[in-house]
Amino acid sequence: MDKLIIQGSCKLQGTVKVSSAKNATLPILVAALLCPYPVKFESVPDLLDVTTILKLLQSLGVKVTKDGDGVVIDATTLENQHADYTLVKTMRASVLVLGPLLARFGIASVSLPGGCAIGTRPVDIHLMGMEKLGGEIQIENGYIKAKSGRLQGTTITLPFPSVGATENLMMAAALAEGVTIIENAAMEPEIDDLGDFLAEQGIQIEGAGTSRITIHGKKVNELKSSNKTYHIIGDRIEAATYIIGGLMSEGEVKVTGFNPKHLGFVLETLTKMGADLEIGTDYVKTKISKRLKGVAIETAPYPGFPTDVQAQMMALMSIVDGNSIVSETIFENRFMHVPEMGRMGAKVNIKGNSALVEGVEGLSGAPVMCTDLRASAALVLCALVAKGESEIQRVYHLDRGYEKIDEKLTGLGAKIQRVKG
């Protein structure tokens, strides 16, 4: 397994451009399953999760052609509707093939998914929605077995604004007969981006990115290629990570290639802590400022504070003045980075779904182990500012969601060596 050797006491300086958003790329690539024609994408990030989803599509019979950082997905002759355990087990987003397969072919067999061990993330909301659309669902031998005639538009009220369920149901509803309304839908920017992609294929959609999404279904032969190359939005979570890195290292870092409005709550929180930020239309720049102060945050569905930035924010909190409180309301096991941060001198006390973070003067380098994607980023941030050398093990978690993070941070002045394992 690869590991990163990081020399600390670093001050990040310069400009870094974020990649296309992982959390938008995965469902949009899957949505190409709906299309009876090739679809072109540009600036597809070179991530482990993207590689996995492309392999999954290929296993279904999809032709995938790469051209630099572009990808062409051709599901014209797709004949296999079975998503095997060997691929699905590695990544949660693999379950997203259920909706488009069922909608286009009336049958799907998809393994129950895996992914980061950050808590239970049941697919029951996905399945409830598919049944409301007319799908017959059974769980057999670890697989979701689904079949239907043409799906029928209906009103679906989600018990929780699940991002994955919203995406899955949007794709299924795209080929359903009539109108589908999704109430209490997830409102993340990635949902809006999926809506834009479906709209380019001729699907009429209103409200993507709001709590009420309306989809006017079409027959598959009524979809029309726009012949455009689709460009996916910039990664707001990656952007938040580099912004926090700039603040932790007391450096001036300009993070570009994303919409700062997608990080509204995070930027407001950082400003409340005393951060001096320059916010443009497609960038945020950190400025050298006095030591930040503690704050209380609670993760929540968008537009609240994103759970995917909680670990990175805790890394920042560990070296500010005063105490901070982190309440995690989305996943029950998303404090796995805390013991590893403790090895570097962070003082964090967990009680239930909350953590009290006591700001310390500085951190010390140590060997630490990644446990999930965002925890990995938090450990890297801690290592950049810690005194001495840190060894970050099991960085395959990091490679799932951060494209060339070691190269990008090196470009900002960090001293990072990747050791191949």
N, C-alpha and C positions, 0 to 999 in steps of 0.2 A: 504494500500500500504506500502511496505517495505521502510525504510529510513536508511541512514547511519549517525552515529554520529562519527565525526572525530576530534581527538585532534591534533592540528597543531604543528608547529615548529619541524617537524620530519626530521630526516636524514635517508634516506633509505640505507641499507647495506645488501649485500648478493647476492645470486643467485636465479633467478626465471626462470622457463621454460614456454614458451608460449604454448598455446593449438594449435590444428590444426586450420587452417584459416577458419573462418566463411564464408568468401566470396568465398572460394573454396569448402567448405563442401556442401553448399546448392545446387549449380548446379550439383555437382557430385552425390549426393544422388538422385536428380531428374533424372539424366541420366540413373540410374538403371531401369527406366521405359522402356527403349529400349530393355532390356535384357530378353529373354524368359527362364531365369534360375536364381537361387539365386546368389546374389553378397554380398561378405563379406567386411566389412570396419573395420579398427581398429582406436583407439584413436579419436573417434567421440566426439567433445566437447559437454558438457552438457550446452547448451544455450537455451534461450527461442525461438530464431528463428529456431534452429534445431528441437526442440520439435514440433514447429508449422509445419515445412515441413514434419516431420514424420507423424503427424496427418493427414495432407493433403494427403499424399501417402496412408495411411490406408483408408481414405474416398473413395479413388478410387478403393479399393479392394486389395491393396498391403499388403502382409504379412510382418510385421516388427518384428524382434526378436532381443532383446537386450541381450548382454552378457558382463557384466562389462561395459567398455567404448567402446566395439565393437557393431556393428549393422549388421544384415543380412537383406537384402531387397530382397523379392521374388515377382516379378511382373509376375510370370508364368501364373496365372489365372486371371489377371486383366480384368475386364469387364466393369467398369464404367469410362466414359470419361468426367465426369462433375465435375469441381472444384468449389465448392460452395462458395458463398460470405462470409459466416460466418468465414471461415478460410483465404481465400485469402485477405480479407479486412485488415488483421492485418500485412501483410508482403509483401513488393514489390516483392521479389524473387519468390513468388508463381506463377507468370505469366510464369515462366520457364517450367511449365508442358505442355504448349501449344505445343511447338516444338516436343517433343517425343511422345505425344499422337496423334498428327496429323500424324506424320511420321509412327507410328506403326499401328494405327487403322483407319486412314483416316477420323477421326472425333474428334472434341474436343469442349467442352463448358467450358470456363474459365472466372470467374468473373474478371472485371477490378480491378487491385490491389490497395492496400493501402501501409502503411509503415510510416517512419518518415516524419514529415511535414517540410521538408527542401527545398521545392520548387517543381515545376511541373517536373515530370519525365515521359513524355508521352511514350506510348508503340507503337507509330506509326511506329518507325523504325523496331520493331519486326514484325508488321503486313505487312509492305511493303515487307520485306524479305520473309515472308511466301507466299505472293501472287506471288512473283517472282519464287518461287519453285513450284507453281501450286496450292496453296491453295485458296479456295474461302472464303473470310472473310466478316462477317457482325457483326455489333454491335447492339445488341437487349436487351433492359431492363437491361442495366448494365453488359451484358455478351458479351465476344468475342465468336462468333459462327463460327467455322471453319470446312471445309470439303474438301476432295480431293480424287482423285485416288492415285496411288503411286506418291509421289513427284518426280519432275524431276530436276536433277542437272542443275545449271546455274551459271552465274557470278552475284554477288550481290555487289554493291558498297554502303557502308554505308555513309550517309551524315554526320555522327558524329561517332567516334569510341566508340559506346555504349558497355559497358561490358555485360549487360544483353542481348542485341540483338545479340551480337556476340555468346554468349553461347547458346541462344535459336536456332539460325540458325545452329550452329555446330551440335547440337543434331538432329535437323530436317534433315539436310543433310546427317547424318550418315546412314539413311535408304532410302535416295533418289536414284533414278536410275541415274547412271552416276556420273560425277564429278561436284562438286560445288566449286566455288572460292569466298571467301569473301574478298573484297578489303576494305581498310581503317578500318580493324578490330581492336578491342581493343587489347592491347599488355600486359595487366597485367599478372603477374605470375600465377594468378588463372586461366586464359585462358589456359596457358601452361599445368597446372595440369589437367584440364578437357580433353585436348587433349591426355595427357598420359593415362588417364582412358579409353577413347574411343579406343585408340590404343591397350590397353590390351584386349579389347573385339573383336579385329580383324579388326577394322576400320583403313584404311590407311589414315594418316593425315600428311600433311607437312605444316610447317610454323606456328603452334600454338605458340603464344607469339610474333609473328611478325605482321606487318600490312597486310600481304597477306596469308590467310589460304586456303589450298586446301584439300578437303575432298572427298575421293572416296567411294561412297555409296555402301551399301550391303543390301541384303534382310535380314529380321529379322532371318530367319532360317540359315543364313550363319554366324551369330555371334557365337563366341566360347568363353566359359568361360576359363579364364586362371587358375582357381582354386586357385588364389592367394588372399591373404587378402590385400586390397588396403589401403595404408597409405597416408593421405592427407598432404599437405605441412603445415609448421608452419605459424602462423598468423603474418604477417609483421606489421600490424596496431597495434596489441596488443604489439608487440615488441617495436615499436616506442613510445608507451605510457609509457612503463616502463623505456625506455632509457631517455626520457624527464623527467620522475619523478626523476630518479637518478641525473640528472643535476640540476633540480630545487632545490632539497634538499641538493645539494653539497655532495652527498654520492657516494660510490663505489658500483655499481650495475652491476652484470653480467647477461645479458639476453640471454638465450640459446634456442635452438630448432627451429631455423629458418635460412634462408639464407640471410646474410647481403646484398648480391647483390640485393635483392628485395627491399632494402631501400636506394639504392645508392644516390638519390637526397636528401633525408632527412639527411643522414649522412654527405654528402658534405655541406649542409646548416649549420648543427650543428657545424661542424669543422670550417666553415667560421665565426661563432659566437664566436669561441674561445674554443670550447669544446675539451677536451683531451679524445679521444676514443681509446680503444684497440679493433681492429676488427679481428676476427678469421673466420674460415670457416663456423661455425654455431653459432656464438655468437658475441655480442658486450658488452664491459665493459666500464662503465663510470668511470672516475678518477676525484678526487678532483682537481678543477682548479679555477682560478680566476673568478670573476664575468664576465658573458658573455656579449657580446655587441649586439646591435640591428642589424636587417637585413631586407631586403625586399624579400618577396616571392610571387609567383603567382601560384595558383593551376592549374594543367593541367593533361590531360590523361597521363597514364604511357608511358614513364619513367619519366615524370615530377613530380612536387611536388604533392602528393596525397591529394585530398580534405578531405579524411578521417583522415588526421593528422593535418589539418588546425587549429581546435579548440585547440588541445593539444599544438601545437606550439605557439598559441596565449597566452596560459597560461604561457609558458616559457618567451615569449617576455614581459609579463607584469612586470617581475621583473629583467630584464637585464639593463645594462647601455645604455642610449640613446633611440632613437625612432626606431620603426619598422613599416613596411607597409605590410599589407596582402591584396592581391587582389584575390577574389574568382570568378573564371571564369566558374565553373561547375554548381553550384546551386545558385539560386538567393536569397535564404532565409536561408543561412547557417551561420548567425551571431546571432542566437537566444541566444547563451551563453553570449553575450556581456553584456546585462543588469544584468544578474546574477553575472558575474565576477565583474561588477561595484559595486555590493553590498558588495564585499569583498575588495574593494579599488583599483581595476584595473582602469586605465585611458585609455579608448578606444573611439575613435571618428569615427563613420561610415559615409561615404559619398559614396552613390551608392554601387558599388560592392567592395569597398575598405575600409580598416579600418586602422587608424593611432593609433598605440599602443605606449604610453609613459611609459617607464620603471619607476617603483616606487621602493622605498627602501624595502617595504614589504607589505604583505596583511594581512587582519584581518578576523577572523572567522565570519561567518554569516549564517543564514538560507537561503538556495537557492533551486531552483527547476530545475530538469532536463527537457529539452525540446526535446532532441533527443539523439541518441546513443553516438556520438562522443562529443557532448556538455557535456554529463554526465561525460565522462572521464576527460575533461578539468576542470570541477568543482571539481572533486576529487583531481586532481593534485594541484589545487589552495589551497584546504582545507588542504592538507598535509603539506604545507609550511606556511600557514597563522598563525598568532598569535591568540591563543585561540581556541575555539570550533566552528565547523561548522556542520550544519544539512543538509544533502543532501536528498531532497524529490523526490519522483517519480522515484526511482532507477530501476523500471522495464525496463526503456529504457536501462540502463547500462547492465542489465542481458540479453538483447537481443544479445549482442556481446562480452561480457567479462566473461569468465568462472571463477567463484570463485575469482573475483578480490579482494574482501575484505580479503579472506584467503591468497591470494598470497602477497598482500601488508602487511598484518600482519606478514607474514613470513620474510619480509624485515625490520621489526621493526616499522611499522606504528601502530598507536593506533586507531583502527576502530571497531565500534560496529554496527552490523546490528539489527535494531529493526523491528520485524515483524509487518505488518499492516493488 
